[in-house]
Amino acid sequence: MKREFNVIIERDAEGYYVARVPELRGCHTQAKSLDTLIKRIREAIALCLEVEGEAQSAGEFVGVQRITV
């Protein structure tokens, strides 16, 4: 059964893309390119599911808002 997960992607100060999955505690990875990042986060999700079993529900993803203070 296929499942969908929200993946948050950011770029750090050194130029690496960093991805994390809020629904899966500790599920994150990084890469220099987005293509590699997507491949790695898929692998990370599969491994996290093996270890943790069912994902915890983190609620429905609504969106991201950038706020300047």
N, C-alpha and C positions, 0 to 999 in steps of 0.2 A: 504494500500500500504506500503510495507516494504521499508525502507531507510537505507543507510549505512552512518556511521560517522567515522571519524578518531578519535581515542582515544590515547592521549599521556599518558604513564604510567611511573612514576618515583618512586624511593624509597627515603624517607626522612631520616634524621639523626637518628630518633627514630625507624626506621625499618618499618614504615607504607608505604604501597603502595598508591600513589596518582594518580588519573586519572582525565584528563580534556579533554573537547571536544572543539577544537578551533572554530568550526562552530557555537557553541551555547554559547553566552556570559553568564558567570557565571555558566556554567555547569561543576561541578567538585565534587569529593567525595574522600574518603579515606577508607582503611581497612587494617587489619593485614595480610590477605591472598589474593592471586590473585583471587581465586574462589569467595570470598565475594565481592571483588572489582568489578568484572565483573557484578555481580548481581546488585550491587548498582549503577554502572554507567548506566546500562540499565534503572533502575528506574529514575535516574536523567535526562536522555535524554527524557524519556516520559513526565516527569513533565515540563521540559523546553519547550518542543514542545507544551504542553497545554497552557503555559503562553505566549510564544512568537509567536506561530503560525509557519509559514514557517521559516526554517533556512536560515541564510545568507550564500551565497556562499563564502567560504574562499579560493577558488582555488583548484587546483589538488594537492594532497599530493605527494611529490617527494621523501622525505626520511629524515633521520636524520644523521648528521655528527658530530662526536666528534672531537674537535680540542684542542690541547694542546698548551698553550702559556707560 
